[in-house]
Amino acid sequence: MADVGKPGSFLTFNIDDGFAEALVRGMRSGFLGDDDYHHLQRCESIEDVKLNLQETDYANFLQNDPSPILPSVVERRCREKWVQEFEYLRAGAVQPLASFLDFIAADYMIDNILLLLKGTLVNPDVDPRRLMERCHPLGRFDDATMKSICAFENSARGYAELYSTVLVDTPVGRYFEAYLQEQMAKRVVEGAGDVRSVLEEVPISTLENTLKKLYLEDFYAFCVSLGGRTAEVMGEVLSARADAVTISVTLNSFHTFYNAPSQRGSSRRALYPAFGRLYPDGVDALSKVDDEDGVGRVLDKYPEYRRMWEEAPVEADDGLGVGGGVGGGGGGYGPTAAQLLTERR
């Protein structure tokens, strides 16, 4: 990420950020309140929901959808409203706010690229439009680039084009480049054959976790460089996310290649973010455990996670996935990012 400098002083605040602050304050005033949620809890149908939203900022977001309206439509319209407001805020933002918002969108871009790659590698004949419909709107880039990712040919030329598309034409290409360099023994990847071998031989879950780790470390360093309340608040949020990744990767590695004694301190350890409440002592300890009881013993030293670990159900998964989104999410084995963030708040 380019050097964007630190926020200005109070003397210049209104010049650069006054409009953005007013916009955010207005959006915040449009949040549903306790009374709104109380009324929504008593609704018996989607039509009741629409009626109870008439006096809120959500009054018109379903006006173009004919009845009967499915819950999935409500969810989609809410997401579209959020993305529209986010993009409007981004359009008027100056540095460093612009880069901060770009970091938020980058998280969803990584998720979208992984979704397209997963779908294409599993089913080369899949309709690109179906995959693109599943992408998060906040992480979308131009349609031509998205189509090229999920429609590449299984050939040297196809992988060369994929390499160029992901690394050059997407805003998150630097994370993919760093990953590929790491996979190819710390040297710059030049051949399409190298890219092909990485994508075909390395589990997609490893790619996912490495990209998320690189992204989180980059975002954290950016927030710390800004200092002030941004560093304080976002440092706490991103640290909780990093801890969630570390715990989830550890749990999901059990009964896999990554839990072999020779891999715990190397391959598995390399997937842990290099910051967070657990870093470095807790991370080092988790890199050595081989079962759930070991995880529990490590987390017992951290009050913010001890109670969560005692209460959270542990559910099996077949991969190392940790979910996505700055606000947490994802499934997996044991506590999720969302659960950890809730506990930290």
N, C-alpha and C positions, 0 to 999 in steps of 0.2 A: 504494500500500500504506500502511495506517495506521501511525502512529508506534508502534512496539512497545517502544522503549527498548533498553537494553543488557543483557547477561546480568548476573545478580546476583553477589554475592561468595561466597567459600567458606562464609561464615557461614550463608547462606540457600540454598546450592546443593541440599542434600538435600530441602528443603521443596518446591522447584519442579521440580527436574530429577533427583532421586535415582532415582525409579522409571523414568524414561525411560532413564537411563544403564544401570541394571541390565538393562532390557529389551534394549537394544542390545547389551550385552555378552553376554547369553544368545543372541541371534540370531547374533552373530558366532561364538560357539563352535560353532554348528551348521553353519558353512560346511564344504563338502567339503574335505578335505585332499589332500596329494600322493598318499598311499596310496590314497585313494578314487578319484582320477582314474586312477591306475595300473591299478586293478582294472577300472574302467569301459572303459578302452582295450582290455581283453582280452575284453570281452563280445561274443558273437556274435548276440544277439537281445535284444529288449526284455525278455523274461522273465529273461534273465541280468542285465539292468540292475536290474530290480526286486529280484532276489535279492541283488545286491551293495549295495543301498541299505537293506537291512533293519536294519543297525546304525547308521543315520544318522537325522537329523531328517526325511529324506524317505521314511521307511519306509512310511508310510500314504497318501502323496499319490496313489497310483494304485489304492488298494484297491477303489474303487467302479467301476472301468473294466474291462469284460469283455475277455477276449482274443479276437482278437489286438489288441494296442494299437499304434496308429500313432505314429510320431515326433511328428506334430503334436499328438497328445493329451498326450504327455509335455511338450512345450513349453508347451502351454496350462496344464497343471496346475502347472508350475513358476512360470509367471507369476501364476497365481491365488494360489499360496502367498505369493509375494513381495508382492502387492497386499494380501492379508489382513494380513500382518505390518505393512506400512506403515500401513494404516488403523488398526490397533490402536495403533500408536505415536502416530499423529496424534491419536487420540481422547483420549489421556492427556497430550498435550503442552500446555505453557503458553508464553506469549510469552517470548522471540522464537522459540523452536523451532517453535511452531505455524505462524508465518508462513514460516519457512524451509521446512518441509515443504509448505506450500501452494504455494510457488514451484516446487518440484519437480513437484507434480501439475499446475500450470498449464501446463507445457511440453507435457504429454500432452493437456491439454484443447484447446490450440491445434491440435495435430495432428488431434484428433478432429473439431473444427469444420471444419477445412479439408477433411478427408476427406469429411464430409457435404456440404459445399458443392460440392466437385469432382464427387462422384457425382451430385448433383442437377442441376447445371448441364450436365453431359455427357449425362445420361439422365434427363429429368424424370419418366419413368415407372418408375424404379427402385423396387424394394421397400425401404422404409425399414428393415425388419428386417435385410435383407442388409447394408446399410451399417453399421447399428449393431453387427452381429456382428463387423465388422472393426475397430471402435474399440478402442483400448487401455483396459483396465479401470481403470487408474489415472487416466485422464482423463475418465471418465464423469461425467455429472451426471444429473439426473432424466430418466427416459425420455420424459416429456411434452415437455420442452424439446428433447431430441435429435430426436424425431419431427417437431416443428414446424420445425426447421431443414432437414430433408431432405424435407419435404412441403409447402413453401410454394408458393403459386400464382404463376404468371408474370403478375402483374398489379400495379397500383399498391398495392392493398390487401395482396397477398401480400408484396411487398417491404417495406411498412411494418411488417407483423407480423414479418418476418425481422429488420429493423433493431431493433425493440424487443426481440425475443427474445435476439439475440446481445449487444446492448449493455447490456441491463438484467438479464436472467435468467441470465447466465453469469458466473463469477468472473473471466474474462479479458476482459470487455467493454471495459475501459479501453484495451486495446491496439487493438482494432478501432475504437474511437472516435478515438483518436489518428491511426490510419491514414486514416480517412475524412476527418477534418479536414484532414490534409495533402493528400489528393487533391483536396479542394474548396477549394484555395487558402487554407488556414489559417483557414477560417471554419467555424463549427459547422454540421454537416449537419442539416437540418431536414426536408427533403422526401423522400418515398419515391422520387420520380423520380431524385433525386441518388444515392441508394443503388443504385438499379437501374442507372444509367449506369456507376457505378464497378464493380459486380460483372460487368457484361456487357462492358465495354470494356477494363478493366485485366486483364492476364494474371494468372491465379491464382497463378503462381509469384512475381510481384511482391508480391502480397498476403502470400504465405507468408513471403518473405524479410523484408519490412517488419515483420511481426508478430514474427518471431523476433528481429530486431534490437531492437525495443522491449522485448521480454521479457528478453533477455539484459542489456541496459543497466539495466533495473529491478532484476533479480536481483543484478547486480554492485554497484550502488549500495547495495542493502540489506545485502549481506555486508560491504562496506567500512564501512558505518555501525556495524556490530557490533564491528569491530576484533578484535584478538587473533588466535588461531589460525584462527578462522572466516574472517576477512578474508584471512589469508595463504594458507590452503589453497584455499578456494573462489575467491579471486582468481586463483590460478594455473589452476585447473580451468576457470573461466569465460573467462579470457583465451585459453586454448587453443581453446575452443569458438568464441570471437569470431574468432580468427585463421582457424579452419577455414571459418567463414562467409565471411569476406572473400576468401580464396583461391578457394573454390568458386564464389562469385558471379562473381568475375573470370573464371575459366576458362569458366563456363557462359554468359557474356555474349558470347563470341566468336561471330562469324557471326550475331549478332542485332542488334536495334535498339540495344541498350545499348552496343554497341562502336563506334557512330558517333562520330566526333571530338566532335561537339556534345553527346553524352550521357555520355561517360566521366566527366567531372568533375562532372556534375550528377545525372542519373537513376541511373547506376550507383554513383556515390560515395555517394548517399543511402542505399543498401542496406547499407553497411558499418557495423558496430558502432563506436561511438566509444570503444573501449577495447581493450586487448589488447597483446601484445608488439609487434605490427606498428604499433600506433597511437602517434603520428600519422604518422611519417615513412614507414613502410612502406605505410600505407594511402594516403597521398598519391601515392606512387610507383606503386602498383598501379592507382590510378584513371586513370593515364595510359598504361598499356601496352595493346597491341593484339594480342598473340599470346603463345603459350606461352613463347617464348624470353625475352620481356620479363618474364614472371612469374619465370622462373628467375633472371634477373639481379637482381631485387629480393630474392628469397629467399636468394640467395647471401650476402647480408650478415647473415643470421641463422643461426648455427650449428645451432640446434635444428631448423631446417627444411631446411637445405641438403642433408643426407644423405637425408632423406625425399624431397625433390623429385627427387633423382638416381635413387632406387630405385623410387618409386611409379609404377605404370602410369597412363597418361592414356587414359581411355575417354570417348567422346563421349556426349552426352546432348542432349535436345531442350528443355531448360528450364533454370531457374535453381535448381532444388531443391537443398537442402543437407541434408535429412534432419532428424531430430528426436531428442529425448531428451537429458537432461543428460549422459548417458554417451557421447554421440555417436551416429552412425548415418547412415543415408541413403545414397543413391547419388550419381550425378552425374558430373562431368567432372573427372578428376584425383583428387587426394587427398581422402579423405572426413574428416568430423569424427572418426570412430573412429580412423583412421590417425594423424591429428594428435595426438589425445589419447594414443595409445599411445606415440608418439615423445616427447611431453613428459614422460610418466611415466618 
